[in-house]
Amino acid sequence: MKKLRIYVDTSVLGGCFDTEFAPWSNGLMEDFRRGVFVPVLSDVTGAEIGAAPEQVRDVHAELVGLGAEMVSVNEESLSLLSSYESHAILGARFRNDLLHIALATIAEVDVLVSWNFRHIVRLDKIRLFNAVNLESGYKTLQISSPREVTSYDSEDNDKGR
C-alpha cells in the first residue's frame, strides 16, 4: 500500500513544543519515524525555520534525515500563487501561507498539515484554494491539522494497544 505523502508546514514543527499542539505534532513525528507517512517539506519551510528556536530547527533536520521529499518554489508555484493573490484569498503579508498551499498542490501531496487555523485550516479558505486549484487545472488539496492525520497515540502505545 502506498504511503501517504504529507506536506508539513512550519506551524507543525513548532507545534512539537507548544503545550496545546504537542501531542499531535509529536504523534505525527512518530508516524514519520515509524515510516507510516512520507514527510514533504519545502524551501519555504526551510527559510521560515531559519529564525526559529534550535529545537524547532532540529525537528526540521530530523525530517530531512528521515528522507523527507523536498519541493522548491518555481515558476509553476509562483503562477499558482499569483492566481490565489488575484482571487484575494489572503492578504499580501500572508504570501508564504499561499506558497505553502501552491507547493503542496503542485506536488500533489495527499494532505497538507498545519496549525494555522486563521489562514489555512479553515473551511472557507480551503474551499477558495480548491476553487482556484480546479480553475487552474490542478487537483483539490486536502488540508487538515495534525490531530486529524496522526495515527500515533502515545496513550494507546503505552498501554500496548
ZADO-1210 file (C-alpha; in nm, 4 decimals, padded with zeros to 6 digits):
<atoms>
<atom x="00.0000" y="00.0000" z="00.0000" code="MET" pos="1"/>
<atom x="00.1306" y="00.3433" z="-00.0953" code="LYS" pos="2"/>
<atom x="00.2290" y="00.5632" z="00.1983" code="LYS" pos="3"/>
<atom x="00.0544" y="00.8972" z="00.2252" code="LEU" pos="4"/>
<atom x="00.2709" y="01.1973" z="00.1407" code="ARG" pos="5"/>
<atom x="00.2146" y="01.4728" z="00.3959" code="ILE" pos="6"/>
<atom x="00.3232" y="01.8330" z="00.3409" code="TYR" pos="7"/>
<atom x="00.4319" y="01.9744" z="00.6766" code="VAL" pos="8"/>
<atom x="00.4141" y="02.3490" z="00.7249" code="ASP" pos="9"/>
<atom x="00.6225" y="02.5379" z="00.9780" code="THR" pos="10"/>
<atom x="00.3496" y="02.5576" z="01.2435" code="SER" pos="11"/>
<atom x="00.3555" y="02.1788" z="01.2820" code="VAL" pos="12"/>
<atom x="00.7287" y="02.1817" z="01.3597" code="LEU" pos="13"/>
<atom x="00.6841" y="02.4499" z="01.6251" code="GLY" pos="14"/>
<atom x="00.3779" y="02.2637" z="01.7500" code="GLY" pos="15"/>
<atom x="00.6070" y="01.9911" z="01.8831" code="CYS" pos="16"/>
<atom x="00.6962" y="02.2353" z="02.1630" code="PHE" pos="17"/>
<atom x="00.3595" y="02.4025" z="02.2205" code="ASP" pos="18"/>
<atom x="00.1516" y="02.2661" z="02.5080" code="THR" pos="19"/>
<atom x="-00.1718" y="02.2881" z="02.3100" code="GLU" pos="20"/>
<atom x="-00.0428" y="02.1173" z="01.9942" code="PHE" pos="21"/>
<atom x="00.2452" y="01.8958" z="02.1105" code="ALA" pos="22"/>
<atom x="00.0529" y="01.5666" z="02.1449" code="PRO" pos="23"/>
<atom x="-00.0472" y="01.5698" z="01.7791" code="TRP" pos="24"/>
<atom x="00.2637" y="01.7294" z="01.6272" code="SER" pos="25"/>
<atom x="00.4786" y="01.4792" z="01.8154" code="ASN" pos="26"/>
<atom x="00.2420" y="01.1979" z="01.7228" code="GLY" pos="27"/>
<atom x="00.2826" y="01.2895" z="01.3572" code="LEU" pos="28"/>
<atom x="00.6604" y="01.2987" z="01.4029" code="MET" pos="29"/>
<atom x="00.6408" y="00.9486" z="01.5469" code="GLU" pos="30"/>
<atom x="00.4379" y="00.8402" z="01.2423" code="ASP" pos="31"/>
<atom x="00.7183" y="00.9734" z="01.0207" code="PHE" pos="32"/>
<atom x="00.9808" y="00.7935" z="01.2309" code="ARG" pos="33"/>
<atom x="00.7890" y="00.4653" z="01.2023" code="ARG" pos="34"/>
<atom x="00.7516" y="00.5113" z="00.8272" code="GLY" pos="35"/>
<atom x="00.3723" y="00.5357" z="00.8364" code="VAL" pos="36"/>
<atom x="00.3759" y="00.8552" z="00.6263" code="PHE" pos="37"/>
<atom x="00.6243" y="01.0296" z="00.3972" code="VAL" pos="38"/>
<atom x="00.7045" y="01.3870" z="00.5053" code="PRO" pos="39"/>
<atom x="00.7131" y="01.6562" z="00.2370" code="VAL" pos="40"/>
<atom x="00.8964" y="01.9806" z="00.3131" code="LEU" pos="41"/>
<atom x="00.9597" y="02.2927" z="00.1087" code="SER" pos="42"/>
<atom x="01.2273" y="02.5538" z="00.0805" code="ASP" pos="43"/>
<atom x="00.9659" y="02.7957" z="00.2209" code="VAL" pos="44"/>
<atom x="00.9528" y="02.5907" z="00.5412" code="THR" pos="45"/>
<atom x="01.3326" y="02.5778" z="00.5436" code="GLY" pos="46"/>
<atom x="01.3529" y="02.9562" z="00.5185" code="ALA" pos="47"/>
<atom x="01.0862" y="03.0099" z="00.7855" code="GLU" pos="48"/>
<atom x="01.2618" y="02.7918" z="01.0426" code="ILE" pos="49"/>
<atom x="01.5864" y="02.9854" z="00.9967" code="GLY" pos="50"/>
<atom x="01.4912" y="03.2218" z="01.2779" code="ALA" pos="51"/>
<atom x="01.3138" y="02.9557" z="01.4861" code="ALA" pos="52"/>
<atom x="01.4485" y="02.8175" z="01.8135" code="PRO" pos="53"/>
<atom x="01.7130" y="02.5477" z="01.7783" code="GLU" pos="54"/>
<atom x="01.4761" y="02.2724" z="01.8900" code="GLN" pos="55"/>
<atom x="01.2400" y="02.3547" z="01.6003" code="VAL" pos="56"/>
<atom x="01.5312" y="02.3560" z="01.3557" code="ARG" pos="57"/>
<atom x="01.6290" y="02.0157" z="01.4968" code="ASP" pos="58"/>
<atom x="01.2828" y="01.8735" z="01.4191" code="VAL" pos="59"/>
<atom x="01.3156" y="02.0022" z="01.0623" code="HIS" pos="60"/>
<atom x="01.6625" y="01.8471" z="01.0347" code="ALA" pos="61"/>
<atom x="01.5267" y="01.5175" z="01.1652" code="GLU" pos="62"/>
<atom x="01.2581" y="01.5115" z="00.8954" code="LEU" pos="63"/>
<atom x="01.5219" y="01.5836" z="00.6307" code="VAL" pos="64"/>
<atom x="01.7291" y="01.2988" z="00.7777" code="GLY" pos="65"/>
<atom x="01.4302" y="01.0673" z="00.7576" code="LEU" pos="66"/>
<atom x="01.4277" y="01.1227" z="00.3810" code="GLY" pos="67"/>
<atom x="01.1647" y="01.3935" z="00.3533" code="ALA" pos="68"/>
<atom x="01.0686" y="01.4778" z="-00.0014" code="GLU" pos="69"/>
<atom x="01.1746" y="01.8347" z="-00.0791" code="MET" pos="70"/>
<atom x="00.9771" y="02.0717" z="-00.3019" code="VAL" pos="71"/>
<atom x="01.1015" y="02.4087" z="-00.4215" code="SER" pos="72"/>
<atom x="00.9469" y="02.7324" z="-00.5342" code="VAL" pos="73"/>
<atom x="00.9490" y="02.7522" z="-00.9137" code="ASN" pos="74"/>
<atom x="00.7651" y="02.9334" z="-01.1928" code="GLU" pos="75"/>
<atom x="00.4671" y="02.6985" z="-01.1706" code="GLU" pos="76"/>
<atom x="00.4214" y="02.7537" z="-00.7967" code="SER" pos="77"/>
<atom x="00.4619" y="03.1306" z="-00.8382" code="LEU" pos="78"/>
<atom x="00.1964" y="03.1270" z="-01.1112" code="SER" pos="79"/>
<atom x="-00.0483" y="02.9429" z="-00.8843" code="LEU" pos="80"/>
<atom x="00.0419" y="03.1820" z="-00.6013" code="LEU" pos="81"/>
<atom x="-00.0440" y="03.4693" z="-00.8346" code="SER" pos="82"/>
<atom x="-00.3835" y="03.3111" z="-00.9022" code="SER" pos="83"/>
<atom x="-00.4520" y="03.2887" z="-00.5286" code="TYR" pos="84"/>
<atom x="-00.3490" y="03.6525" z="-00.4915" code="GLU" pos="85"/>
<atom x="-00.5714" y="03.7671" z="-00.7783" code="SER" pos="86"/>
<atom x="-00.8648" y="03.5982" z="-00.6041" code="HIS" pos="87"/>
<atom x="-00.7719" y="03.7821" z="-00.2794" code="ALA" pos="88"/>
<atom x="-00.7894" y="03.4666" z="-00.0676" code="ILE" pos="89"/>
<atom x="-00.5344" y="03.6122" z="00.1760" code="LEU" pos="90"/>
<atom x="-00.3660" y="03.9485" z="00.2081" code="GLY" pos="91"/>
<atom x="-00.0201" y="04.0178" z="00.0672" code="ALA" pos="92"/>
<atom x="00.1537" y="03.9760" z="00.4012" code="ARG" pos="93"/>
<atom x="00.0486" y="03.6089" z="00.4077" code="PHE" pos="94"/>
<atom x="00.2347" y="03.5249" z="00.0876" code="ARG" pos="95"/>
<atom x="00.4232" y="03.2348" z="00.2485" code="ASN" pos="96"/>
<atom x="00.0940" y="03.0736" z="00.3518" code="ASP" pos="97"/>
<atom x="-00.0157" y="03.0957" z="-00.0110" code="LEU" pos="98"/>
<atom x="00.3163" y="02.9489" z="-00.1224" code="LEU" pos="99"/>
<atom x="00.2726" y="02.6511" z="00.1112" code="HIS" pos="100"/>
<atom x="-00.0667" y="02.5837" z="-00.0464" code="ILE" pos="101"/>
<atom x="00.0665" y="02.6245" z="-00.4014" code="ALA" pos="102"/>
<atom x="00.3660" y="02.3985" z="-00.3422" code="LEU" pos="103"/>
<atom x="00.1569" y="02.1266" z="-00.1787" code="ALA" pos="104"/>
<atom x="-00.0988" y="02.1476" z="-00.4606" code="THR" pos="105"/>
<atom x="00.1586" y="02.1189" z="-00.7376" code="ILE" pos="106"/>
<atom x="00.3382" y="01.8354" z="-00.5564" code="ALA" pos="107"/>
<atom x="00.0018" y="01.6539" z="-00.5387" code="GLU" pos="108"/>
<atom x="00.0534" y="01.5591" z="-00.1754" code="VAL" pos="109"/>
<atom x="-00.2174" y="01.3586" z="-00.0046" code="ASP" pos="110"/>
<atom x="-00.2658" y="01.6198" z="00.2659" code="VAL" pos="111"/>
<atom x="-00.1141" y="01.9446" z="00.3929" code="LEU" pos="112"/>
<atom x="-00.0996" y="01.9671" z="00.7711" code="VAL" pos="113"/>
<atom x="-00.0942" y="02.2947" z="00.9615" code="SER" pos="114"/>
<atom x="-00.1950" y="02.4520" z="01.2906" code="TRP" pos="115"/>
<atom x="-00.2731" y="02.7799" z="01.1124" code="ASN" pos="116"/>
<atom x="-00.6490" y="02.7933" z="01.1704" code="PHE" pos="117"/>
<atom x="-00.6722" y="03.1571" z="01.0680" code="ARG" pos="118"/>
<atom x="-00.5391" y="03.1303" z="00.7113" code="HIS" pos="119"/>
<atom x="-00.5001" y="02.7660" z="00.6116" code="ILE" pos="120"/>
<atom x="-00.7031" y="02.5097" z="00.8102" code="VAL" pos="121"/>
<atom x="-01.0320" y="02.6889" z="00.7683" code="ARG" pos="122"/>
<atom x="-01.3212" y="02.5600" z="00.5591" code="LEU" pos="123"/>
<atom x="-01.3951" y="02.8844" z="00.3770" code="ASP" pos="124"/>
<atom x="-01.0280" y="02.9300" z="00.2822" code="LYS" pos="125"/>
<atom x="-00.9884" y="02.5634" z="00.1831" code="ILE" pos="126"/>
<atom x="-01.2881" y="02.5949" z="-00.0486" code="ARG" pos="127"/>
<atom x="-01.1408" y="02.9094" z="-00.2077" code="LEU" pos="128"/>
<atom x="-00.7960" y="02.7498" z="-00.2529" code="PHE" pos="129"/>
<atom x="-00.9540" y="02.4451" z="-00.4124" code="ASN" pos="130"/>
<atom x="-01.1782" y="02.6507" z="-00.6407" code="ALA" pos="131"/>
<atom x="-00.8667" y="02.8261" z="-00.7745" code="VAL" pos="132"/>
<atom x="-00.6835" y="02.4921" z="-00.7974" code="ASN" pos="133"/>
<atom x="-00.9600" y="02.3437" z="-01.0117" code="LEU" pos="134"/>
<atom x="-00.9886" y="02.6588" z="-01.2223" code="GLU" pos="135"/>
<atom x="-00.6111" y="02.6408" z="-01.2791" code="SER" pos="136"/>
<atom x="-00.6178" y="02.2733" z="-01.3810" code="GLY" pos="137"/>
<atom x="-00.4951" y="02.1205" z="-01.0544" code="TYR" pos="138"/>
<atom x="-00.6483" y="01.8670" z="-00.8196" code="LYS" pos="139"/>
<atom x="-00.8072" y="01.9742" z="-00.4940" code="THR" pos="140"/>
<atom x="-00.5860" y="01.9765" z="-00.1854" code="LEU" pos="141"/>
<atom x="-00.6804" y="01.8071" z="00.1403" code="GLN" pos="142"/>
<atom x="-00.5902" y="02.0354" z="00.4347" code="ILE" pos="143"/>
<atom x="-00.6069" y="01.9222" z="00.7982" code="SER" pos="144"/>
<atom x="-00.4479" y="01.9703" z="01.1347" code="SER" pos="145"/>
<atom x="-00.2090" y="01.7002" z="01.2582" code="PRO" pos="146"/>
<atom x="-00.4805" y="01.5955" z="01.5026" code="ARG" pos="147"/>
<atom x="-00.6898" y="01.4556" z="01.2166" code="GLU" pos="148"/>
<atom x="-00.3947" y="01.2910" z="01.0453" code="VAL" pos="149"/>
<atom x="-00.1703" y="01.1261" z="01.3017" code="THR" pos="150"/>
<atom x="-00.2279" y="00.7595" z="01.3684" code="SER" pos="151"/>
<atom x="00.0090" y="00.7598" z="01.6654" code="TYR" pos="152"/>
<atom x="-00.1441" y="00.7782" z="02.0103" code="ASP" pos="153"/>
<atom x="00.1096" y="00.7729" z="02.2918" code="SER" pos="154"/>
<atom x="-00.1542" y="00.6595" z="02.5438" code="GLU" pos="155"/>
<atom x="-00.2591" y="00.3624" z="02.3303" code="ASP" pos="156"/>
<atom x="00.1059" y="00.2785" z="02.2612" code="ASN" pos="157"/>
<atom x="00.1932" y="00.2992" z="02.6328" code="ASP" pos="158"/>
<atom x="-00.0890" y="00.0548" z="02.7087" code="LYS" pos="159"/>
<atom x="00.0255" y="-00.1877" z="02.4384" code="GLY" pos="160"/>
<atom x="-00.2729" y="-00.1294" z="02.2083" code="ARG" pos="161"/>
</atoms>
